[in-house]
Structure formats: C-alpha cells, structure tokens
C-alpha cells in the first residue's frame, strides 16, 4: 500500500518520499503489521485553506476522506493528495511544508498520531 511521506532532510528542508507499506495475505485480504498509535483526530478544512510553511506538530498519518490538499515541500515540489490518499507527516523540525486547499473544496481528513 502506497503512502506519501514528508520528512526533514539533512538540509533542514522537507522532502517527499514514496513509501510502500508491506501487506501480508490473510483469509480476509491482506494486512500490514500493526503500528502503535496514540490518538485519532477528525478534521474539516475549509476550501480557502492556505497554510504557509509549517512543520507537522507530531509524527502522524493524515488520511484524506473527502476533498484534496496540495502539499509543497522545500525544493518547490508539489503533490496533490485526494480521497483515499495517505500522508505520513514526519517533518516535525526544519522549514516545514505548505498545505493548500484544491479547487475551493472543503476537505475531511483523519489524523492518526504516532507520538
């Protein structure tokens, strides 16, 4: 299962990395190994959302349910994450990333905190 990771590199800038979560066959499909989580947060973001450079407040998965977000990292690279996409936010230090609404859409997402 594909996950987009945002992390802080040695240069203090945020970068993208494509991560594949290994799945193991089971009688009911395929499952990953369990991961410890500390909480779950439900979020609604307005269609005019445009947050300048910021770091993630903690290590967390961000699971998009509805709407999309554009993420921009330090080298100017951008990715649009839509419904069903998963972001692993690990850039808790450094310059951070930019988050923007896409096409004026409200976005619903779930944060699964890891720290």
DSSP file (Angstrom, degrees, kcal/mol; ACC not computed):
  #  RESIDUE AA STRUCTURE BP1 BP2  ACC     N-H-->O    O-->H-N    N-H-->O    O-->H-N    TCO  KAPPA ALPHA  PHI   PSI    X-CA   Y-CA   Z-CA
    1    1 A X              0   0    0      0, 0.0    20,-3.3     0, 0.0     2,-0.3   0.000 360.0 360.0 360.0 130.2    0.0    0.0    0.0
    2    2 A X  E     +A   20   0A   0     18,-0.2     2,-0.4    16,-0.0    84,-0.3  -0.570 360.0 178.6 -83.9 136.6    1.5    3.3   -1.1
    3    3 A X  E     -A   19   0A   0     16,-2.8    16,-3.0    -2,-0.3     2,-0.6  -0.994  24.7-134.5-132.8 138.7    2.0    6.2    1.4
    4    4 A X  E     -Ab  18  87A   0     82,-2.4    84,-3.0    -2,-0.4     2,-0.4  -0.854  24.6-159.0 -92.6 122.2    3.5    9.6    0.7
    5    5 A X  E     -Ab  17  88A   0     12,-3.3    12,-2.0    -2,-0.6     2,-0.5  -0.849   9.6-163.8-103.4 137.3    6.0   10.5    3.4
    6    6 A X  E     +Ab  16  89A   0     82,-2.5    84,-3.1    -2,-0.4    85,-0.4  -0.991  25.0 162.2-115.9 124.2    7.1   14.1    4.1
    7    7 A X  E     -Ab  15  90A   0      8,-2.0     8,-2.4    -2,-0.5     2,-0.6  -0.914  41.7-105.0-139.6 162.8   10.3   14.3    6.2
    8    8 A X  E     -A   14   0A   0     82,-0.5     6,-0.2    -2,-0.3    84,-0.1  -0.814  37.1-152.1 -92.4 123.6   13.0   16.7    7.1
    9    9 A X    >   -     0   0    0      4,-3.0     3,-2.1    -2,-0.6    -1,-0.0  -0.254  36.1 -90.7 -84.6 177.6   16.3   16.1    5.3
   10   10 A X  T 3  S+     0   0    0      1,-0.3    -1,-0.1     2,-0.1    -2,-0.0   0.663 125.0  64.0 -62.4 -17.2   19.8   16.9    6.5
   11   11 A X  T 3  S-     0   0    0      2,-0.2    -1,-0.3     1,-0.0     3,-0.1   0.422 115.9-113.0 -86.5   0.8   19.4   20.3    4.7
   12   12 A X  S <  S+     0   0    0     -3,-2.1    83,-2.9     1,-0.3    84,-0.4   0.453  81.5 116.9  81.9   0.2   16.6   21.3    7.1
   13   13 A X        -     0   0    0     81,-0.2    -4,-3.0    82,-0.1    -1,-0.3  -0.691  69.0-111.5-100.3 154.0   14.1   21.2    4.3
   14   14 A X  E     -A    8   0A   0     82,-0.7    60,-0.8    -2,-0.3    61,-0.6  -0.585  37.4-175.6 -80.9 146.9   11.0   19.0    3.9
   15   15 A X  E     -A    7   0A   0     -8,-2.4    -8,-2.0    -2,-0.2     2,-0.3  -0.938  22.5-116.6-139.2 158.8   11.1   16.3    1.1
   16   16 A X  E     +A    6   0A   0     -2,-0.3     2,-0.3   -10,-0.2   -10,-0.2  -0.715  27.1 179.2 -93.7 149.2    8.8   13.7   -0.3
   17   17 A X  E     -A    5   0A   0    -12,-2.0   -12,-3.3    -2,-0.3     2,-0.6  -0.964  25.2-133.4-145.3 135.2    9.4   10.0   -0.2
   18   18 A X  E     -A    4   0A   0     -2,-0.3     2,-0.4   -14,-0.2   -14,-0.2  -0.799  28.6-169.9 -87.8 124.4    7.2    7.3   -1.6
   19   19 A X  E     -A    3   0A   0    -16,-3.0   -16,-2.8    -2,-0.6     2,-0.6  -0.928  13.9-149.2-118.3 138.6    6.8    4.5    1.0
   20   20 A X  E     -A    2   0A   0     -2,-0.4     2,-0.6   -18,-0.2   -18,-0.2  -0.938  10.2-147.1-108.1 120.0    5.3    1.1    0.4
   21   21 A X        -     0   0    0    -20,-3.3     2,-0.1    -2,-0.6    -2,-0.0  -0.771  25.9-123.4 -84.6 120.4    3.6   -0.5    3.5
   22   22 A X        -     0   0    0     -2,-0.6    11,-0.4     1,-0.0     2,-0.4  -0.415  25.5-158.9 -67.6 135.8    4.1   -4.2    3.2
   23   23 A X        -     0   0    0      9,-0.2     2,-0.4    -2,-0.1     9,-0.3  -0.926   2.7-151.4-116.8 143.0    0.9   -6.3    3.3
   24   24 A X  E     -F   31   0B   0      7,-3.3     7,-2.4    -2,-0.4    -2,-0.0  -0.945  26.2-108.9-116.3 132.3    0.7   -9.9    4.2
   25   25 A X  E     +F   30   0B   0     -2,-0.4     5,-0.3     5,-0.2     2,-0.3  -0.288  42.8 170.7 -60.4 139.3   -2.0  -12.2    2.8
   26   26 A X  E >   -F   29   0B   0      3,-3.6     3,-1.2     0, 0.0    -1,-0.0  -0.826  51.1 -94.5-135.7 176.9   -4.7  -13.4    5.2
   27   27 A X  T 3  S+     0   0    0     -2,-0.3     3,-0.1     1,-0.2    -2,-0.1   0.734 126.1  43.4 -66.0 -21.6   -8.0  -15.2    4.8
   28   28 A X  T 3  S-     0   0    0      1,-0.1     2,-0.4     0, 0.0    -1,-0.2   0.211 130.0 -75.0-110.7  14.7   -9.8  -11.8    4.6
   29   29 A X  E <  S-F   26   0B   0     -3,-1.2    -3,-3.6     2,-0.0     2,-0.4  -0.997  76.6 -38.5 133.6-134.1   -7.5  -10.0    2.3
   30   30 A X  E     -F   25   0B   0     -2,-0.4     2,-0.3    -5,-0.3    -5,-0.2  -0.999  50.8-168.6-136.8 138.4   -4.1   -8.5    3.1
   31   31 A X  E     -F   24   0B   0     -7,-2.4    -7,-3.3    -2,-0.4     2,-0.1  -0.923  15.4-133.2-126.5 148.8   -2.9   -6.8    6.3
   32   32 A X        -     0   0    0     -2,-0.3    -9,-0.2    -9,-0.3     2,-0.1  -0.426  43.7 -85.4 -84.3 170.7    0.1   -4.8    7.4
   33   33 A X        -     0   0    0    -11,-0.4    -1,-0.1    -2,-0.1   -11,-0.0  -0.507  60.1 -91.7 -67.9 149.1    2.0   -5.3   10.6
   34   34 A X        -     0   0    0     -2,-0.1     2,-0.4    -3,-0.1    -1,-0.1  -0.313  39.8-157.8 -62.6 146.8    0.4   -3.4   13.5
   35   35 A X        -     0   0    0     -3,-0.1     2,-0.2     0, 0.0    -1,-0.0  -0.990  20.4-116.6-125.1 137.3    1.7    0.0   14.2
   36   36 A X        -     0   0    0     -2,-0.4     2,-0.3    78,-0.1     0, 0.0  -0.518  34.9-176.3 -71.5 136.8    1.3    1.8   17.6
   37   37 A X        -     0   0    0     -2,-0.2    77,-0.2     1,-0.1     3,-0.1  -0.935  21.2-157.8-130.7 155.7   -0.9    4.9   17.5
   38   38 A X        -     0   0    0     75,-3.1     2,-0.3     1,-0.3    76,-0.2   0.725  67.8 -16.7-107.7 -27.1   -1.7    7.4   20.3
   39   39 A X  E     -C  113   0A   0     74,-0.8    74,-1.8     2,-0.0     2,-0.4  -0.981  51.8-126.5-165.3 171.2   -4.9    9.1   19.2
   40   40 A X  E     -C  112   0A   0     -2,-0.3     2,-0.4    72,-0.2    72,-0.2  -0.997  20.9-168.7-130.1 136.2   -7.2    9.8   16.3
   41   41 A X  E     -C  111   0A   0     70,-2.7    70,-3.1    -2,-0.4     2,-0.4  -0.990  11.1-148.4-128.1 131.2   -8.3   13.3   15.3
   42   42 A X  E     -C  110   0A   0     -2,-0.4     2,-0.4    68,-0.2    68,-0.2  -0.827  23.4-172.6 -97.9 137.5  -11.1   14.2   12.9
   43   43 A X  E     -C  109   0A   0     66,-2.7    66,-2.4    -2,-0.4     2,-0.4  -0.984  21.9-164.7-138.0 141.6  -10.6   17.4   10.9
   44   44 A X  E     -C  108   0A   0     -2,-0.4     2,-0.4    64,-0.2    64,-0.2  -0.996  14.5-165.8-119.7 130.1  -12.5   19.6    8.5
   45   45 A X  E     -C  107   0A   0     62,-2.8    62,-2.6    -2,-0.4    -2,-0.0  -0.961  21.3-118.8-118.9 131.5  -10.5   22.1    6.5
   46   46 A X    >   -     0   0    0     -2,-0.4     3,-1.6    60,-0.2    59,-0.1  -0.173  24.1-111.4 -66.9 160.0  -12.2   25.0    4.6
   47   47 A X  T 3  S+     0   0    0     57,-0.3    57,-0.4     1,-0.3    58,-0.2   0.567 117.0  56.1 -69.0  -9.9  -12.0   25.4    0.9
   48   48 A X  T 3  S+     0   0    0     56,-0.1    -1,-0.3    55,-0.1     2,-0.1   0.219  76.1 142.1-104.5  13.6   -9.9   28.6    1.3
   49   49 A X    <   +     0   0    0     -3,-1.6    52,-3.2    51,-0.1     2,-0.2  -0.337  12.9 157.3 -59.7 126.7   -7.2   26.8    3.4
   50   50 A X  E     -G  100   0C   0     50,-0.2     2,-0.6    -2,-0.1    50,-0.2  -0.674  13.8-177.8-154.8  91.5   -3.7   28.0    2.6
   51   51 A X  E     -G   99   0C   0     48,-2.8    48,-2.0    -2,-0.2     3,-0.2  -0.852  18.8-140.4-102.7 115.8   -1.2   27.4    5.4
   52   52 A X  E     -     0   0C   0     -2,-0.6    47,-0.2    46,-0.2    45,-0.2   0.105  58.0 -34.1 -61.8-177.2    2.3   28.8    4.7
   53   53 A X  E    S+     0   0C   0     43,-0.1     2,-0.3    45,-0.1    45,-0.2  -0.103  78.6 149.4 -49.1 129.3    5.4   26.9    5.7
   54   54 A X  E     -G   97   0C   0     43,-1.8    43,-2.8    -3,-0.2     2,-0.2  -0.975  40.3-119.8-155.6 155.5    4.9   24.9    8.9
   55   55 A X        -     0   0    0     -2,-0.3    37,-0.2    41,-0.3     2,-0.2  -0.638  39.8 -94.3 -95.0 159.4    6.1   21.7   10.5
   56   56 A X        -     0   0    0     35,-1.7     3,-0.1    -2,-0.2    -1,-0.1  -0.525  29.9-133.9 -67.1 139.3    4.0   18.8   11.4
   57   57 A X  S    S-     0   0    0     -2,-0.2     2,-0.3     1,-0.1    -1,-0.1   0.692  81.8 -15.7 -71.2 -16.4    3.0   19.1   15.2
   58   58 A X  S    S-     0   0    0     31,-0.1     2,-0.4     2,-0.0    -1,-0.1  -0.952  91.3 -69.3-169.4 167.4    3.9   15.4   15.7
   59   59 A X  S    S+     0   0    0     -2,-0.3    55,-2.8    31,-0.1    56,-0.8  -0.602  71.7 150.4 -68.2 129.5    4.5   12.2   13.6
   60   60 A X  E     -DE  89 113A   0     29,-1.7    29,-2.9    -2,-0.4     2,-0.4  -0.991  48.8-121.6-161.2 150.2    1.1   11.3   12.2
   61   61 A X  E     -DE  88 112A   0     51,-2.5    51,-2.6    -2,-0.3     2,-0.5  -0.793  24.3-156.9 -87.3 139.6   -0.7    9.7    9.4
   62   62 A X  E     -DE  87 111A   0     25,-2.9    25,-2.6    -2,-0.4     2,-0.6  -0.981   7.7-166.3-118.5 117.1   -3.1   12.0    7.6
   63   63 A X  E     -DE  86 110A   0     47,-3.0    47,-2.1    -2,-0.5     2,-0.4  -0.913  12.5-142.2-108.4 116.3   -5.9   10.1    5.8
   64   64 A X  E     + E   0 109A   0     21,-2.3    20,-3.2    -2,-0.6    45,-0.2  -0.646  25.9 169.0 -81.4 127.9   -7.9   12.1    3.3
   65   65 A X  E     +     0   0A   0     43,-2.9     2,-0.3    -2,-0.4    44,-0.2   0.798  68.2   5.9-101.5 -42.8  -11.6   11.1    3.2
   66   66 A X  E    S+ E   0 108A   0     42,-1.7    42,-2.2    17,-0.1    -1,-0.4  -0.997 111.5  12.0-147.6 138.8  -13.1   13.9    1.1
   67   67 A X  S    S-     0   0    0     -2,-0.3     2,-0.3    40,-0.2    40,-0.1  -0.173  77.2 -95.0  81.8 177.9  -11.6   16.8   -0.9
   68   68 A X        -     0   0    0     34,-0.3    34,-0.8    14,-0.2     2,-0.4  -0.865  21.0-152.7-132.7 163.3   -7.9   17.2   -1.7
   69   69 A X  E     -IH  81 101C   0     12,-2.2    12,-2.9    -2,-0.3     2,-0.5  -0.996  11.4-142.0-136.0 140.9   -4.8   19.0   -0.4
   70   70 A X  E     -IH  80 100C   0     30,-2.9    30,-2.2    -2,-0.4     2,-0.5  -0.920  18.4-163.2-101.3 126.3   -1.8   20.3   -2.2
   71   71 A X  E     -IH  79  99C   0      8,-3.0     8,-2.2    -2,-0.5     2,-0.4  -0.931   3.8-168.7-110.1 131.7    1.4   19.8   -0.3
   72   72 A X  E     -IH  78  98C   0     26,-2.1    26,-2.6    -2,-0.5     6,-0.2  -0.980   6.6-160.4-120.0 132.2    4.6   21.8   -1.3
   73   73 A X    >   -     0   0    0      4,-2.3     3,-2.3    -2,-0.4   -58,-0.1  -0.492  39.0 -83.1-106.2 178.6    8.0   21.0    0.2
   74   74 A X  T 3  S+     0   0    0    -60,-0.8   -59,-0.1    22,-0.3    23,-0.1   0.720 123.4  54.3 -57.2 -30.4   11.2   23.0    0.4
   75   75 A X  T 3  S-     0   0    0    -61,-0.6    -1,-0.3     2,-0.1     3,-0.1   0.390 120.0-103.9 -87.3   6.4   12.5   22.3   -3.1
   76   76 A X  S <  S+     0   0    0     -3,-2.3    -2,-0.1     1,-0.3     2,-0.1   0.363  73.1 145.3  89.8  -5.3    9.3   23.5   -4.6
   77   77 A X        -     0   0    0     -5,-0.1    -4,-2.3     1,-0.0     2,-0.4  -0.405  30.1-163.1 -64.9 142.1    8.0   20.0   -5.4
   78   78 A X  E     -I   72   0C   0     -6,-0.2     2,-0.4    -3,-0.1    -6,-0.2  -0.959  12.8-175.5-129.8 146.7    4.2   19.8   -5.1
   79   79 A X  E     -I   71   0C   0     -8,-2.2    -8,-3.0    -2,-0.4     2,-0.6  -0.997  17.8-142.2-138.2 142.0    1.8   16.8   -4.8
   80   80 A X  E     -I   70   0C   0     -2,-0.4     2,-0.5   -10,-0.2   -10,-0.2  -0.919  15.9-162.7-102.5 124.6   -2.0   16.7   -4.7
   81   81 A X  E     -I   69   0C   0    -12,-2.9   -12,-2.2    -2,-0.6     2,-0.1  -0.935  14.4-178.9-109.0 126.6   -3.4   14.2   -2.3
   82   82 A X    >   -     0   0    0     -2,-0.5     3,-2.3   -14,-0.2   -18,-0.3  -0.343  41.8 -36.6-112.7-168.4   -7.0   13.2   -2.8
   83   83 A X  T 3  S+     0   0    0      1,-0.3   -18,-0.2    -2,-0.1    -1,-0.2  -0.262 128.3  17.0 -55.5 130.9   -9.6   11.0   -1.2
   84   84 A X  T 3  S+     0   0    0    -20,-3.2    -1,-0.3     1,-0.3     2,-0.1   0.214  94.5 126.7  90.9 -14.7   -8.1    7.7    0.0
   85   85 A X    <   -     0   0    0     -3,-2.3   -21,-2.3   -21,-0.1     2,-0.4  -0.474  47.6-148.0 -77.1 149.8   -4.5    9.0   -0.1
   86   86 A X  E     - D   0  63A   0    -84,-0.3   -82,-2.4   -23,-0.2     2,-0.4  -0.974   8.5-164.8-123.1 130.6   -2.4    8.7    3.0
   87   87 A X  E     -bD   4  62A   0    -25,-2.6   -25,-2.9    -2,-0.4     2,-0.7  -0.944  10.4-153.2-112.0 133.1    0.4   11.1    4.1
   88   88 A X  E     -bD   5  61A   0    -84,-3.0   -82,-2.5    -2,-0.4     2,-0.7  -0.914  17.4-158.3-103.1 104.7    2.9   10.2    6.7
   89   89 A X  E     +bD   6  60A   0    -29,-2.9   -29,-1.7    -2,-0.7   -82,-0.2  -0.753  33.6 146.6 -90.0 112.3    3.9   13.6    8.2
   90   90 A X  E     +b    7   0A   0    -84,-3.1     2,-1.6    -2,-0.7   -82,-0.5   0.214  33.9 109.3-129.1  12.3    7.3   13.4    9.8
   91   91 A X        +     0   0    0    -85,-0.4   -35,-1.7   -84,-0.3     6,-0.1  -0.515  31.4 146.6 -89.0  70.0    8.8   16.8    9.2
   92   92 A X        +     0   0    0     -2,-1.6     2,-0.3   -37,-0.2    -1,-0.2   0.493  63.6  38.5 -86.0  -4.4    8.5   17.9   12.8
   93   93 A X  S    S+     0   0    0     -3,-0.2     3,-0.4   -80,-0.0   -37,-0.2  -0.839  94.7  34.1-133.4 172.4   11.6   20.1   12.6
   94   94 A X  S    S-     0   0    0     -2,-0.3   -81,-0.2     1,-0.2   -39,-0.1  -0.423 110.2 -29.7  85.1-156.5   13.2   22.4   10.0
   95   95 A X  S    S-     0   0    0    -83,-2.9    -1,-0.2     1,-0.2   -82,-0.1   0.766  81.4-156.7 -75.0 -29.4   11.5   24.6    7.4
   96   96 A X        -     0   0    0     -3,-0.4   -82,-0.7   -84,-0.4   -22,-0.3  -0.423  15.0 -77.1  87.3-161.6    8.3   22.5    7.0
   97   97 A X  E     -G   54   0C   0    -43,-2.8   -43,-1.8   -45,-0.2     2,-0.4  -0.852  30.0-114.9-137.1 167.2    5.9   22.3    4.2
   98   98 A X  E     - H   0  72C   0    -26,-2.6   -26,-2.1    -2,-0.3     2,-0.4  -0.875  22.6-160.4-105.9 141.5    2.9   24.3    2.7
   99   99 A X  E     +GH  51  71C   0    -48,-2.0   -48,-2.8    -2,-0.4     2,-0.3  -0.990  13.8 177.3-122.6 131.7   -0.6   22.9    2.7
  100  100 A X  E     -GH  50  70C   0    -30,-2.2   -30,-2.9    -2,-0.4   -50,-0.2  -0.981  30.1-115.7-134.9 145.5   -3.3   24.3    0.4
  101  101 A X  E     - H   0  69C   0    -52,-3.2     2,-0.5    -2,-0.3   -32,-0.2  -0.368  32.8-130.9 -66.6 157.1   -6.9   23.6   -0.5
  102  102 A X  S >  S-     0   0    0    -34,-0.8     3,-2.0     3,-0.3   -34,-0.3  -0.968  74.1 -16.3-118.4 125.9   -7.6   22.4   -4.0
  103  103 A X  T 3  S-     0   0    0     -2,-0.5    -1,-0.1     1,-0.3   -55,-0.1   0.775 116.8 -67.6  56.4  31.6  -10.3   23.9   -6.2
  104  104 A X  T 3  S+     0   0    0    -57,-0.4   -57,-0.3     1,-0.2    -1,-0.3   0.680  91.8 154.7  67.6  17.5  -12.1   25.6   -3.2
  105  105 A X    <   -     0   0    0     -3,-2.0    -3,-0.3   -58,-0.2     2,-0.2  -0.568  46.2-126.3 -82.7 139.0  -13.1   22.2   -1.8
  106  106 A X        -     0   0    0     -2,-0.3     2,-0.4   -59,-0.1   -60,-0.2  -0.582  31.9-147.4 -68.9 144.3  -13.8   21.5    1.8
  107  107 A X  E     -C   45   0A   0    -62,-2.6   -62,-2.8    -2,-0.2     2,-0.5  -0.972  13.3-161.4-123.7 135.2  -11.6   18.6    3.0
  108  108 A X  E     +CE  44  66A   0    -42,-2.2   -43,-2.9    -2,-0.4   -42,-1.7  -0.950  24.7 161.5-109.4 132.4  -12.3   15.9    5.6
  109  109 A X  E     -CE  43  64A   0    -66,-2.4   -66,-2.7    -2,-0.5     2,-0.4  -0.953  31.6-135.1-146.2 164.1   -9.4   14.0    7.0
  110  110 A X  E     -CE  42  63A   0    -47,-2.1   -47,-3.0    -2,-0.3     2,-0.5  -0.987  12.9-152.6-123.1 132.0   -8.3   11.9    9.9
  111  111 A X  E     -CE  41  62A   0    -70,-3.1   -70,-2.7    -2,-0.4     2,-0.6  -0.910   4.5-165.9-101.1 129.4   -5.1   12.3   11.8
  112  112 A X  E     -CE  40  61A   0    -51,-2.6   -51,-2.5    -2,-0.5   -72,-0.2  -0.942  19.7-144.7-113.2 106.1   -3.7    9.1   13.4
  113  113 A X  E     -CE  39  60A   0    -74,-1.8   -75,-3.1    -2,-0.6   -74,-0.8  -0.465  18.9-174.0 -80.0 142.7   -1.0   10.3   15.8
  114  114 A X              0   0    0    -55,-2.8   -54,-0.2   -77,-0.2    -1,-0.1   0.555 360.0 360.0-112.0 -13.7    2.1    8.2   16.3
  115  115 A X              0   0    0    -56,-0.8   -55,-0.1   -76,-0.0    -1,-0.1   0.388 360.0 360.0-112.3 360.0    4.0   10.0   19.1
